[in-house]
Amino acid sequence: MNLHFSKMHGLGNDFMVINAVEQPAATDLIQSAHVRQWADRRTGVGFDQLLLVEPTDRDDADFRYRIYNADGSEAGQCGNGARCLARFIRDQGLARHDSIRVQTGSGIVVLTICNDGQVQVDMGVPRFAPDALPFHAAEQDRYLLTLEDRAVEVGAVSMGNPHAVMLTEDVRQVSVLGPQIGAHELFPQGVNAGFMQVIDRQHIRLRVYERGAGETAACGSGACAAMVVGRHWGMLDECVEVGLAGGRLHIVWPGAGAPVLMTGPAAHVFDGVIAL
């Protein structure tokens, strides 16, 4: 079977995107081994995540959205991927309206294509309860994690996928501490490790070591998680610009009980065909 796909990226966080609405066999045929092979940047397409848009049987959603990390594991949420998915759905002619509701492994996500071509994603209400990540700890504002040669303080939150956020003056710590936090025993399903530097109340810098993918140029859900943790700690305002290696995202979160809104670009790179 020849499988048609698009290569896309959101601030350098890159994706192989497949229309499984018009290629329904893809849903049953794609295995973890295929994902790992295609993700290889030397011998495959090369990407951080594989995204599938599929039909849904839910009345409150337009499509089903599935995410596979480069190691073949399935994820519940991907903010940069969601923006790319919205543009892909429009480019493929699957929907023509500006607001698109997609079913994910962690609930319904609303994608809105803005007049300037950027995409706003309603990432839902953040969840701080450790069971939501999951995270083996009693709920606190800050948690102390013991690593190989030090202890670090983090905030923990679920944005549909698990995040541990560390406040730092040097975001380059991601390369050393990211794998240790990401695989920490207190997170039985792993965790995305974010390293946040607060510039002022409306600006932060961030680097993220993503579960199943390693460090990426940008992480949309990680940007939301960092902003939420920083605001939860009283360090940030309601609207924050997050500077990542690949560019900037704008995050809005009024506070407890409200959804997080993320806005940023989505870019099409090329279309291709691969044998399955």
N, C-alpha and C positions, 0 to 999 in steps of 0.2 A: 504493500500500500504506500502511495506517495502522499505525504502529509504536508499541507501548506501551513506556513507559519509566518509571523512577523517578528523582527527583532526591534525592541523598543528600550528606552531608558527614561528614568526619572532622576535627574541630577547625577547621572553616572551609575546609579543602581540599575543594572540591566536585566532584561527579561526576554525569554522566548515565549511568544503568545500564540495560542492555538485556538481557532474557532471550532469548537466541538459541537456547536449548534448545527452547522452545515457539514461537519465531518464527525458524526456521532460515534463512529467506530473507534475514534481516538480514545474515548473515555475508558473503554474496556481493554484496549490493546497496550496502552502505555504502562510500562512497569518501571520500578525504581532504577533498574539497570539502564534503561533507556535514558532516564533523566540524568544519571551520573555521566553517561557517555556523551550526551549532547552538551552538558554543562562544561566539559573540558575545553579550556581556551586554546589548546594546541591541536587537538584532534577532533573537536566538535564545533558546535555553534558558539559556545561560550556564553555563560550567563550566571547571574546570582540566583535567580528563581525562574521556574517554568510556570506560566499562568494558563489556565484553561477557562474559557467561558462556555458554559453548558446550559441546556434548558433546565428550568426549575418547575417543580410541581406545586410551588407555594403561590397562593393568590396575592401575597404582599410583596412579591419580588418579580423582577423582569428576567433575571438570569441567575444561574449559579456560578460562583467564582471559586475556583480551586487553585491552590498555591503549593508548589513543590520546591523545596530547597535544593541547592546544587548537589547535596549528598543523597537525594532521593526521598528524604523525609517530607511529610506533608505538614504545612503550616496553617494556622487558623486565620492569620491576618497579615497584610503587607500594604502599607500606606502608599509607597511609591508605585507599587504594582497596581493598586486600585486606580490611581490617576491614569496610568498607561492603559488599563483595561477600559476605562471610560472612552478614551480617544479611540482605541481599537474597535470598540463596539460601534462608534459613529463611523469610523473609516470603512468598516466592513458592511455598513448599511443595515446592521441588525436592529438599530433603534435610531430614531431621528429627533427625539425629544431631548432637552438639555438636562433633565434630571432622571437618573437611572438608579433603580434599586436592585442590589445584587445580594444573593444569599451566600454567606461565607460559613466556615466552620465555627465561627463565634457569633453569628447573628446576621441581621440585615444591615448593610452599609449603603448609604445614599451618596451617589456621585453626581456632582453638578458641574457641567461644563460652562465656564464663565465666558463673558463677551470677549475677553482678551486672549482666549484660548487656553488659559490655565484651568486647572480642575480643582474644585473644592471637595474634600471628602469629610463626611460626618463620621468620625471614628467611634462614636458612641460614648457612653459614660465610663470613665476610668474606674477600675475596681482595685481597691487597696487591700482587700481581705487576702491573706496569704493563700487560702485554699483556691482562690481564683487563678493563681499563676500556674501550677501549684508551688508552694514554698513552705518548707517545714520550719515554721517559726510562729511565735505568738505575735499578734499584730502590734506594730509600733510605727512611729513616724520615721525612725532610722534604725538600721540593723547593722550589727558588727559581724563581718565575715572574716574568718581566719583563712588566710591563703598560705602559700608555701613558705614565705619568709616574712610575712607581715599580716596585720589585720587592717581591714578597710571598712569604712562606713558607707552604706548605700541606702537608697530608698527603693522600694519595690512596688510595682504596679502592673496590672494587666490592661493592655489596650487591645484585647482580643488575642494577644500573645504575650508571653511573660517578659518583663524588663526589670533589670537592676541598674540603677543610675548612681554613679559615683561623682561627687563634686571634686574637681581637680583644677590646678593651675597649669597643668600640662596634659593636654588631650592625647599626646603621643604615648601615654601610658597604656593605651589600648593594645599596643603590640605585645606587651609583657603580661599585663593583668587581665586583658580581655579573655583569653582562653581559660585562665584559672577561674574567673568569676563565672564564665559561661558553663563550665563543667562542674561547678561546686556541688557537693553532695546534698546540700540543703534544697537544691532545685532538681527534683527527681526527673523532670523532663527537659532539663537544660534551661538556659535563660539568655536573653539578649543583653549584653553588657554595654551600657552607655557611659561615656566619660564627658562630663559637662563642665565647661568653664563659663562662669557668669561674668559678662562684660559690664552690663548695667541691668536695670529692671526690665528692659525691653529687648535685650540682645544676649544671646548665648552662643558659644561655640560647642560643637559636639562631634565626637567620633564614636562609632558603634561596632562592636564585634557581634555579628549576628549568628544566632543559633543555626547550625546547618550550612552556613555559607562563609563564615569568617568575616573579616572587616570589609565593609562595602563603602563606596563613595558617598552614599547617603542612605538613611533608613528613616522612612516616613513615620512608622509607628514608634521608632526610637526617639524621633524628634518630639512627638507628642508626649511620650513618657517622660522625657527629660524636662519639658516645660511644665508638665503636671506636677512632677516631684518638686521642681524648683518653686513653683507657686504654692504647693502644699507646705513647703518649708518657709513661706513668707518672703521669698527672695525675688519674685517676679510679678509683673503686672498681668493684666488679662490678655493682652496682645503682645506676642513675642516673635521676633525674627530669629530663626535658628540657622547659624552658619555651619554648613557641612563641607566636606572636601569637594563635593560636586556642585555646590551652590547653596541657595537659601530657600527655606520654607517659612511660611507664615502660619503661626499657630494661635488659635483663640480658644481660651477656656475660662468662662466666667467663674467657675468654682464648683464646689460639691453639688452633685446631682445633675450637673449640666453636661452635655456632650462636648467633645473636643472637635474643633473644626480645623482642618489642615488644608492649605492652598499652596499649589506649586505647579510646575510645568510637567508636560509629558511629551516625549519626542519619539517619532518614528524613525528608525534607522534604515532598515531594508526588509524586503520580503524574500522568502525562500521556500524550497521544497526539500524534504528529507525523506528517505526511505524508511519505512517502519516494518 
